[in-house]
């Protein structure tokens, strides 16, 4: 269902060109099923506008290095890869935040945490680095603002696909769609037998000692695939799949997805049901099926 434009890049450009008032006016389009606004709503609109500009800056660093013949790749202590694009992208985002939100904290994958944890920007400069360095376009920048540990603003940008998704608490979840903005809704699937799920990787579940649980899910649902990394959460928010579950995730791997999934009507917890992004696991669903998946996953 199409609605009046949310705060997308195209919407922002159009508003400025035609003299419309602000991002806030764009967010407050006349769409149905309006959710209750956050008590931080006014500040969150400004934060969301900043997050979208941060994503523009990130795209400007990452996309020119995608599939580059001279891409610099090194291995971190945990044996994961990092590229010069990861480092440059996070530096660019941190530089803007230092100027525009000097009192806020930052937690990024490549350069760690600094400053306040009351208002903390959580950054994954390139989620899906393995895809990035192999020339697979399923990677993206994840930018979140968490207030007292709860993500309230999230932007995911996948410039190699020409796609972006964003949300702020109480303002809905949105994506670019043919130059406009489309509000996101999770699916209405209500039976595990009809569900389509993404599980990340078999090795990940095996390493967590939960391979039996994954096989139990796969045997129960209609379709199981490993779409991988942040893209799976965006498919969930768009209503194209119904569940994403994975282990060995850090806060920066999922924080930006939380407001997007939540504002689209979904739910995200740890796989044990805990309401936190620090549990090193995540279960994201269309909302309707969340308790059913928890029960299935937690069976002995």
SERO-901340 format. One line per field, with one value per residue (C-alpha): x, y, z. Coordinates in Angstrom, 1 decimal. Each point is the difference from the previous one (the first is absolute). Example, Ala and Ser with C-alpha at 12.3 -4.5 7.8 and 13.67 -1.06 7.14 Angstrom:
residues 2
px [12.3 | 1.4]
py [-4.5 | 3.4]
pz [7.8 | -0.7]
END
This chain:
residues 300
px [0.0 | 1.4 | -0.2 | 1.1 | 3.8 | 1.9 | 3.4 | 1.9 | 2.8 | -2.2 | -2.8 | 2.5 | 1.2 | -3.5 | -1.1 | 2.9 | -0.5 | -3.7 | 0.3 | -1.7 | 0.9 | 2.2 | 0.8 | -2.6 | -2.8 | 1.0 | 0.0 | -3.5 | -1.6 | -3.7 | 0.4 | -2.2 | 0.9 | 2.2 | 1.9 | 0.4 | 2.7 | 3.1 | 0.5 | 3.3 | -1.9 | 1.2 | 3.7 | -0.3 | -1.1 | 3.1 | 2.1 | -1.6 | 0.8 | 3.6 | 0.1 | -1.1 | 2.7 | 2.5 | -1.1 | 0.6 | 3.5 | 0.6 | -1.2 | 2.5 | 2.8 | -1.1 | -1.5 | 3.1 | 2.1 | -2.5 | 1.6 | 3.1 | 3.1 | 2.2 | -2.2 | 2.1 | -1.0 | 1.4 | -1.0 | -1.1 | 0.8 | -3.3 | 1.0 | -2.7 | 1.0 | 0.2 | 0.5 | 1.2 | -3.6 | -1.2 | 2.5 | -0.6 | -3.8 | 0.0 | 2.5 | -2.3 | -3.1 | 2.0 | 1.3 | -3.5 | -1.3 | 2.9 | -1.1 | -3.8 | -0.5 | 3.1 | -1.6 | -1.3 | 1.9 | 1.1 | 0.4 | 1.4 | 1.2 | 3.4 | 1.0 | -2.0 | -1.9 | 0.5 | -2.1 | -3.4 | -2.2 | -3.2 | -0.1 | 2.2 | 0.4 | 0.7 | 1.7 | 0.8 | 1.8 | -0.3 | -2.2 | 0.8 | 3.7 | 0.5 | -2.5 | 1.6 | 3.5 | -1.3 | -2.0 | -3.4 | -2.4 | -1.7 | 1.7 | -1.0 | 0.7 | -2.0 | -0.5 | -2.0 | -0.6 | -0.7 | -1.3 | 0.8 | 0.8 | -3.2 | 0.3 | -2.3 | 1.2 | 1.3 | 1.3 | 1.2 | 1.6 | 0.9 | 1.4 | 1.1 | -3.7 | -1.1 | -2.2 | -0.5 | -2.3 | -0.6 | -2.1 | -0.4 | -2.1 | -3.6 | 0.6 | -0.4 | 2.6 | 0.7 | 1.9 | 0.9 | -2.4 | 0.4 | 1.1 | -2.6 | -0.5 | -2.0 | -1.1 | 1.0 | -2.2 | 1.0 | -1.9 | -3.3 | 1.1 | -1.4 | 1.0 | 3.5 | -1.0 | -0.2 | 3.0 | 3.1 | 3.1 | 3.7 | 2.6 | 3.3 | 2.3 | 0.1 | 3.5 | -1.3 | -2.7 | 2.3 | 2.6 | -2.7 | -1.0 | -3.4 | 0.0 | -2.8 | -2.2 | 0.7 | -0.8 | -3.3 | -0.9 | 0.9 | -2.1 | -3.0 | -0.1 | -0.9 | 3.3 | 3.5 | 2.8 | 3.2 | -0.5 | 2.7 | 1.1 | -2.2 | -1.9 | -2.0 | -1.3 | -1.1 | -1.8 | -1.8 | -1.0 | -1.3 | -2.2 | 1.9 | 1.2 | -1.4 | 2.9 | 3.8 | 2.1 | 3.7 | 2.7 | 3.4 | -1.4 | 1.3 | -2.0 | 1.2 | -1.2 | -3.7 | -0.6 | -1.0 | -2.4 | -1.9 | -2.0 | -0.6 | -1.4 | -1.9 | -1.6 | -1.0 | -2.0 | 2.6 | 1.7 | 3.7 | 1.4 | 2.8 | -0.6 | -0.8 | -2.6 | 2.1 | -0.8 | 3.6 | 2.4 | 2.9 | -0.8 | 2.1 | -3.0 | -3.1 | -3.5 | -1.9 | -3.5 | -3.1 | -1.3 | -2.9 | 2.3 | 2.5 | -1.3 | -0.4 | 3.6 | 1.2 | -1.8 | 1.3 | 3.6 | 0.0 | -1.3 | 2.3]
py [0.0 | 3.4 | 3.0 | 3.5 | 0.2 | -0.8 | 1.6 | -1.5 | 1.6 | 0.6 | 1.3 | 2.4 | 1.3 | 0.5 | 1.8 | 2.4 | 0.6 | 0.9 | 1.8 | -2.5 | 0.6 | -2.8 | -3.7 | 0.1 | 0.9 | -2.8 | -2.5 | 1.1 | -0.8 | -1.1 | -3.7 | -2.5 | -2.2 | 2.7 | -1.2 | 1.8 | 2.6 | -0.3 | 2.5 | 0.8 | 0.6 | 3.5 | -0.8 | -3.4 | 1.8 | 2.1 | -3.1 | -1.9 | 2.8 | -0.1 | -3.8 | 0.3 | 2.5 | -2.3 | -2.8 | 2.3 | 0.6 | -3.7 | -0.8 | 2.5 | -1.9 | -3.6 | -0.2 | 1.3 | -2.7 | -2.9 | -2.5 | 2.1 | -1.7 | 1.7 | -0.7 | -0.3 | -3.0 | -1.1 | -2.5 | 1.0 | -1.8 | -1.9 | -1.2 | 2.1 | 2.3 | 3.7 | 2.2 | 3.6 | 0.7 | -1.1 | 2.3 | 3.0 | -0.4 | -0.1 | 3.0 | 2.0 | -0.7 | 0.7 | 3.3 | 1.3 | -1.1 | 1.7 | 3.3 | -0.4 | -2.1 | 0.6 | -1.1 | -3.3 | -3.3 | -2.1 | -3.8 | -1.2 | -3.4 | 1.2 | 2.6 | -1.0 | 2.0 | 3.5 | 2.5 | -0.2 | -3.1 | 2.0 | 1.1 | -2.2 | -0.3 | -3.6 | -0.5 | -2.9 | 1.7 | -3.0 | -2.9 | -2.9 | 0.7 | -3.5 | 0.8 | 3.4 | -1.4 | -2.7 | 2.4 | -1.2 | 3.0 | -1.2 | 2.3 | 3.2 | 2.7 | -0.2 | 3.2 | 0.0 | 2.4 | -1.8 | 1.8 | -1.8 | -3.1 | -0.1 | 0.8 | 2.8 | 1.0 | -2.3 | 0.4 | -2.7 | 0.9 | -2.5 | 2.2 | -2.8 | -0.9 | 3.6 | -0.6 | 1.6 | -0.7 | 2.2 | 0.5 | 1.9 | -1.0 | 1.1 | 1.1 | -3.3 | -1.8 | 1.0 | -0.9 | 1.7 | -1.2 | 1.3 | 3.4 | 0.4 | -1.5 | -3.1 | -0.9 | -3.5 | -2.7 | -3.4 | -3.0 | -1.3 | -3.6 | -1.6 | -3.7 | -1.5 | -2.3 | 2.9 | 1.9 | 0.9 | 0.4 | 1.0 | -1.6 | 1.6 | -3.1 | -3.7 | 0.5 | 2.8 | -2.1 | -3.0 | 2.2 | 1.1 | -3.6 | 0.7 | -1.9 | -2.3 | 3.1 | 1.2 | -3.3 | -0.1 | 3.4 | -1.0 | -3.1 | 2.0 | 3.1 | 0.3 | 1.4 | 0.5 | 1.9 | 1.9 | 3.4 | 1.4 | 3.0 | 3.2 | -0.7 | -2.8 | 2.4 | 2.4 | -2.8 | -0.7 | 3.7 | 0.0 | -3.1 | -2.2 | -2.5 | -0.6 | -0.8 | 0.6 | -1.7 | 0.0 | -0.4 | 1.8 | 3.4 | 3.2 | 3.1 | 1.7 | -3.0 | 0.5 | 3.4 | 1.8 | -2.8 | 0.2 | 3.2 | -1.0 | -3.4 | 1.3 | 2.9 | -2.3 | -2.0 | -2.7 | -1.0 | -0.6 | -1.7 | -2.3 | -3.7 | -0.6 | 2.8 | 2.6 | 3.6 | 1.1 | 0.6 | -1.2 | -3.7 | -1.2 | -1.5 | 1.3 | -1.1 | 2.3 | -0.8 | 1.5 | 0.4 | -2.4 | -3.1 | 1.1 | -2.1 | -3.0 | 0.2 | 0.5 | -3.1 | -2.0 | 1.2 | -0.6 | -3.5 | -2.5]
pz [0.0 | -0.9 | 2.3 | -0.1 | 0.0 | 3.2 | 0.6 | -2.9 | -1.9 | -3.0 | 2.3 | 1.7 | -3.3 | -1.2 | 3.2 | -0.2 | -3.7 | 0.4 | 3.3 | 2.3 | 3.6 | 1.3 | 0.6 | 2.8 | -2.5 | -2.3 | 2.8 | 1.0 | -3.3 | 0.2 | 0.2 | 1.8 | 3.0 | 1.5 | 3.0 | 3.3 | -0.2 | 2.2 | 2.8 | -1.7 | -3.3 | -0.8 | 0.7 | -1.9 | -3.2 | 0.1 | 0.8 | -2.8 | -2.5 | 1.3 | -0.4 | -3.6 | -0.7 | 1.8 | -2.4 | -3.0 | 1.3 | 0.6 | -3.5 | -1.4 | 1.7 | -0.5 | -3.5 | -1.9 | 1.6 | -0.7 | -2.4 | -0.2 | -1.3 | 2.6 | 3.0 | 3.1 | 2.1 | 3.4 | 2.7 | 3.5 | 3.2 | -0.2 | -3.5 | -1.7 | -2.9 | -0.1 | -3.1 | -0.5 | -0.8 | 3.4 | 1.7 | -2.2 | 0.3 | 3.8 | 0.1 | -2.2 | 2.2 | 3.2 | -1.4 | -0.6 | 3.4 | 1.7 | -1.5 | 0.2 | 3.1 | 2.1 | 3.2 | -1.3 | 0.3 | -2.9 | -0.3 | -3.3 | -1.2 | -1.0 | 2.6 | 3.1 | 2.5 | 1.3 | 2.0 | 1.5 | -0.1 | 0.7 | -3.6 | -2.1 | -3.7 | -1.0 | -3.4 | -2.2 | -2.9 | -2.3 | 1.2 | -2.3 | -0.5 | -1.4 | -2.7 | -0.6 | -0.6 | -2.3 | -2.2 | 1.3 | 0.3 | 3.2 | 2.5 | 1.7 | 2.5 | 3.3 | 2.0 | 3.3 | 2.9 | 3.2 | 3.1 | 3.2 | -1.9 | -2.1 | -3.8 | -0.8 | -3.5 | -2.7 | -3.6 | -2.2 | -3.4 | -2.6 | -2.8 | -2.3 | -0.2 | -0.1 | 3.1 | 3.4 | 3.0 | 3.0 | 3.1 | 3.3 | 2.9 | -0.5 | -3.6 | -2.0 | -2.1 | -3.6 | -3.1 | -3.3 | -2.7 | -3.6 | 1.1 | 2.8 | 3.4 | 0.9 | 3.5 | 1.1 | 1.5 | 1.2 | -1.4 | 1.3 | 0.0 | 3.1 | -0.3 | 0.3 | -2.8 | -2.4 | 1.2 | -1.9 | 2.1 | -0.1 | 2.3 | -1.1 | -0.1 | 1.1 | 1.5 | 2.2 | 1.5 | 0.4 | 1.8 | 2.4 | 0.7 | -1.4 | -3.3 | 1.2 | 0.5 | -3.5 | -1.5 | 2.1 | -1.5 | -3.5 | 0.3 | 1.1 | -2.2 | -3.7 | -1.2 | 1.5 | -1.5 | 1.1 | -1.5 | 2.2 | 2.0 | 0.1 | -3.2 | 1.7 | 2.6 | -2.7 | -1.8 | 3.2 | 0.4 | -3.5 | 0.6 | -2.4 | 2.7 | 3.5 | 2.3 | 0.3 | 2.7 | 0.6 | 2.6 | 0.6 | -0.7 | 1.6 | 0.7 | -3.2 | -2.1 | 1.0 | 1.6 | -3.1 | -1.0 | 3.3 | -0.6 | -3.6 | 0.8 | 3.1 | -1.9 | -2.8 | 2.4 | 0.9 | 3.2 | 0.8 | 3.1 | 0.8 | -0.8 | 3.6 | -0.1 | 1.9 | -1.0 | -0.7 | -2.9 | 2.2 | 0.3 | -3.0 | -1.7 | -1.7 | -1.0 | -2.3 | -1.2 | -1.5 | 3.5 | -0.4 | 0.0 | 2.6 | 2.9 | -2.2 | -1.2 | 3.6 | 1.1 | -2.9 | 0.5 | 3.7 | 0.0 | 1.7]
END
